[in-house]
Amino acid sequence: MATLIVLASCGRETARPLLQGYIEGEYVRVAAPFAGTLQQLSVKRGDQVEALRPLFALESENETAARREAEARLRAAEARLSNLQSGKRAPEIETAAQELQQARAMRELASSNVARQQKLFASGFVSSAVLDDARAQFKREDAHVKELEAAVATAKMPARTDEIRAAEADARAAKEVVAQSEWKLAQRAVAAPAAGLVHDTYFVVGDWVPAGTPVASVLPPANVKVRFYVPETLLGGLKLGQAVTVNCDDCAAPFSATLQFIADRAEFTPPVLYSKENRAKLVFLVEARPAGADAAQLKPGQPVDVTVP
């Protein structure tokens, strides 16, 4: 709770008014976005932690399995894409080439048979039906050769462009699924967002932690501020960015803080500050930030004296 005392000397205000205030902390309440059983709690109340130091971890068996599944699907998608881009394998192409070679030999045999039957037909030894049958056989063998030639050419080519594009899209989608699974797994182990003091922990190992519920709270030095109230008569002399001097009972020496907030509306003096002299006066809330080294030595709720220029 904030308090305010304007010291007077010989019935007059001093040139440098002394105001009473207190230290306030803006705690960072650290939570996981997913629910789970608390598996590890790496800090305790009162610990000083560095940024990115592990704070706690939830059970993650399901997320680990999901990541392995996503990685397997990605490998399968990439294999399909590679297969489409490279065409058929060398042994498959060789097999098709051998079949083509055999078909060409059969076509040559059929061609020779047609020539022989033509001579026999001209000499009257075979009928026209036998010659027609030989010619039909040659046409079948010739068509088979052309079919195998097309098959060999196709085997050496990659897949069609639209098939490759579809396979590339599948591979990209599989990569995104892997990224999602890795992010979800990473959210099961939570680190300190900034260096600071562990103010409190709210669960013990084995507890079920609902999604978004803080497990620990951390107070970074940058989130420590001085709060005090200024009477309207002194408000005009203050501006954001201005330095004030702060002192406390157990401070080794006064330290400086920078004004970062001045209320835009007045309020009555807090009840604890009521007196016959000032209970009807209006005051304005002011907040100042001390430097990091000084802030680390301060505790929320600690009373301080503020001197304004």
BELWOGI-V580986 format. One record per residue. N is the residue number from 1. RES is the residue in three letters. PSI is psi in degrees with one decimal (* if undefined). Layout:
N:RES:PSI + N:RES:PSI
This chain:
1:MET:138.4 + 2:ALA:146.7 + 3:THR:160.7 + 4:LEU:127.0 + 5:ILE:123.1 + 6:VAL:110.3 + 7:LEU:139.6 + 8:ALA:149.4 + 9:SER:123.6 + 10:CYS:33.7 + 11:GLY:1.2 + 12:ARG:152.4 + 13:GLU:142.7 + 14:THR:163.7 + 15:ALA:-29.3 + 16:ARG:90.5 + 17:PRO:140.6 + 18:LEU:119.0 + 19:LEU:143.9 + 20:GLN:138.9 + 21:GLY:-161.4 + 22:TYR:165.6 + 23:ILE:135.8 + 24:GLU:144.6 + 25:GLY:139.3 + 26:GLU:101.7 + 27:TYR:142.0 + 28:VAL:111.3 + 29:ARG:111.9 + 30:VAL:125.9 + 31:ALA:164.7 + 32:ALA:145.5 + 33:PRO:-9.0 + 34:PHE:154.5 + 35:ALA:160.3 + 36:GLY:172.6 + 37:THR:132.8 + 38:LEU:115.6 + 39:GLN:-30.3 + 40:GLN:134.6 + 41:LEU:109.7 + 42:SER:-6.3 + 43:VAL:167.5 + 44:LYS:167.3 + 45:ARG:132.0 + 46:GLY:-8.2 + 47:ASP:146.1 + 48:GLN:125.4 + 49:VAL:150.2 + 50:GLU:159.9 + 51:ALA:138.5 + 52:LEU:7.7 + 53:ARG:138.6 + 54:PRO:134.7 + 55:LEU:-51.1 + 56:PHE:166.2 + 57:ALA:139.1 + 58:LEU:158.8 + 59:GLU:142.6 + 60:SER:22.2 + 61:GLU:-42.8 + 62:ASN:-42.8 + 63:GLU:-35.0 + 64:THR:-43.2 + 65:ALA:-39.2 + 66:ALA:-37.8 + 67:ARG:-41.7 + 68:ARG:-40.5 + 69:GLU:-44.3 + 70:ALA:-39.4 + 71:GLU:-38.3 + 72:ALA:-40.7 + 73:ARG:-35.0 + 74:LEU:-44.5 + 75:ARG:-40.1 + 76:ALA:-41.9 + 77:ALA:-41.0 + 78:GLU:-34.9 + 79:ALA:-41.1 + 80:ARG:-42.3 + 81:LEU:-45.0 + 82:SER:-38.7 + 83:ASN:-41.1 + 84:LEU:-35.4 + 85:GLN:-28.0 + 86:SER:-7.0 + 87:GLY:-165.1 + 88:LYS:160.8 + 89:ARG:158.8 + 90:ALA:-43.4 + 91:PRO:-35.6 + 92:GLU:-41.1 + 93:ILE:-40.6 + 94:GLU:-39.3 + 95:THR:-44.6 + 96:ALA:-37.0 + 97:ALA:-37.8 + 98:GLN:-41.7 + 99:GLU:-38.2 + 100:LEU:-41.8 + 101:GLN:-41.3 + 102:GLN:-40.1 + 103:ALA:-38.6 + 104:ARG:-38.7 + 105:ALA:-41.2 + 106:MET:-34.4 + 107:ARG:-41.3 + 108:GLU:-39.7 + 109:LEU:-42.0 + 110:ALA:-36.1 + 111:SER:-41.6 + 112:SER:-37.3 + 113:ASN:-37.1 + 114:VAL:-43.7 + 115:ALA:-40.7 + 116:ARG:-43.2 + 117:GLN:-32.6 + 118:GLN:-41.6 + 119:LYS:-43.0 + 120:LEU:-37.1 + 121:PHE:-40.6 + 122:ALA:-30.4 + 123:SER:-4.4 + 124:GLY:15.7 + 125:PHE:-22.3 + 126:VAL:159.3 + 127:SER:168.1 + 128:SER:-26.8 + 129:ALA:-39.7 + 130:VAL:-40.4 + 131:LEU:-41.0 + 132:ASP:-38.9 + 133:ASP:-39.6 + 134:ALA:-41.2 + 135:ARG:-39.9 + 136:ALA:-39.3 + 137:GLN:-40.4 + 138:PHE:-41.7 + 139:LYS:-38.6 + 140:ARG:-43.1 + 141:GLU:-37.8 + 142:ASP:-40.8 + 143:ALA:-37.3 + 144:HIS:-39.6 + 145:VAL:-46.1 + 146:LYS:-36.6 + 147:GLU:-44.2 + 148:LEU:-33.1 + 149:GLU:-41.4 + 150:ALA:-37.6 + 151:ALA:-41.0 + 152:VAL:-42.5 + 153:ALA:-40.3 + 154:THR:-38.8 + 155:ALA:-28.9 + 156:LYS:-9.8 + 157:MET:150.6 + 158:PRO:175.4 + 159:ALA:170.1 + 160:ARG:154.1 + 161:THR:-42.6 + 162:ASP:-33.5 + 163:GLU:-39.9 + 164:ILE:-42.3 + 165:ARG:-41.3 + 166:ALA:-41.7 + 167:ALA:-37.2 + 168:GLU:-40.1 + 169:ALA:-40.4 + 170:ASP:-40.7 + 171:ALA:-41.0 + 172:ARG:-41.3 + 173:ALA:-39.2 + 174:ALA:-37.4 + 175:LYS:-40.0 + 176:GLU:-37.5 + 177:VAL:-39.9 + 178:VAL:-43.6 + 179:ALA:-41.3 + 180:GLN:-43.4 + 181:SER:-37.1 + 182:GLU:-39.2 + 183:TRP:-44.4 + 184:LYS:-39.2 + 185:LEU:-39.8 + 186:ALA:-29.6 + 187:GLN:-11.2 + 188:ARG:-20.2 + 189:ALA:114.3 + 190:VAL:133.8 + 191:ALA:165.5 + 192:ALA:127.8 + 193:PRO:-21.9 + 194:ALA:160.1 + 195:ALA:145.1 + 196:GLY:-169.3 + 197:LEU:131.2 + 198:VAL:108.2 + 199:HIS:-41.8 + 200:ASP:159.4 + 201:THR:148.5 + 202:TYR:-3.4 + 203:PHE:162.3 + 204:VAL:161.3 + 205:VAL:132.0 + 206:GLY:-17.0 + 207:ASP:150.0 + 208:TRP:124.5 + 209:VAL:115.1 + 210:PRO:155.9 + 211:ALA:133.8 + 212:GLY:5.5 + 213:THR:126.8 + 214:PRO:137.2 + 215:VAL:-31.3 + 216:ALA:156.0 + 217:SER:137.1 + 218:VAL:139.4 + 219:LEU:98.6 + 220:PRO:147.7 + 221:PRO:-32.5 + 222:ALA:-14.9 + 223:ASN:7.5 + 224:VAL:133.8 + 225:LYS:159.0 + 226:VAL:129.3 + 227:ARG:134.2 + 228:PHE:165.7 + 229:TYR:138.7 + 230:VAL:131.2 + 231:PRO:158.4 + 232:GLU:-29.6 + 233:THR:-21.2 + 234:LEU:-7.9 + 235:LEU:-37.3 + 236:GLY:-20.3 + 237:GLY:1.7 + 238:LEU:147.1 + 239:LYS:153.8 + 240:LEU:141.4 + 241:GLY:-8.3 + 242:GLN:147.4 + 243:ALA:140.8 + 244:VAL:161.0 + 245:THR:132.4 + 246:VAL:140.9 + 247:ASN:155.0 + 248:CYS:169.9 + 249:ASP:-40.7 + 250:ASP:16.0 + 251:CYS:137.8 + 252:ALA:-34.6 + 253:ALA:156.5 + 254:PRO:152.6 + 255:PHE:165.6 + 256:SER:147.2 + 257:ALA:151.8 + 258:THR:130.7 + 259:LEU:125.7 + 260:GLN:-7.5 + 261:PHE:133.3 + 262:ILE:121.7 + 263:ALA:145.0 + 264:ASP:4.4 + 265:ARG:150.7 + 266:ALA:161.7 + 267:GLU:160.0 + 268:PHE:151.4 + 269:THR:131.4 + 270:PRO:146.1 + 271:PRO:-36.1 + 272:VAL:-14.4 + 273:LEU:3.7 + 274:TYR:139.8 + 275:SER:168.9 + 276:LYS:-27.9 + 277:GLU:-33.4 + 278:ASN:9.2 + 279:ARG:-16.7 + 280:ALA:-2.3 + 281:LYS:152.6 + 282:LEU:144.5 + 283:VAL:165.1 + 284:PHE:134.5 + 285:LEU:134.8 + 286:VAL:140.1 + 287:GLU:140.7 + 288:ALA:147.6 + 289:ARG:123.2 + 290:PRO:164.9 + 291:ALA:159.9 + 292:GLY:-43.1 + 293:ALA:-39.1 + 294:ASP:-39.5 + 295:ALA:-33.4 + 296:ALA:-20.2 + 297:GLN:-4.5 + 298:LEU:154.8 + 299:LYS:135.9 + 300:PRO:137.9 + 301:GLY:-11.1 + 302:GLN:128.2 + 303:PRO:145.0 + 304:VAL:161.1 + 305:ASP:132.3 + 306:VAL:130.1 + 307:THR:123.7 + 308:VAL:147.0 + 309:PRO:*
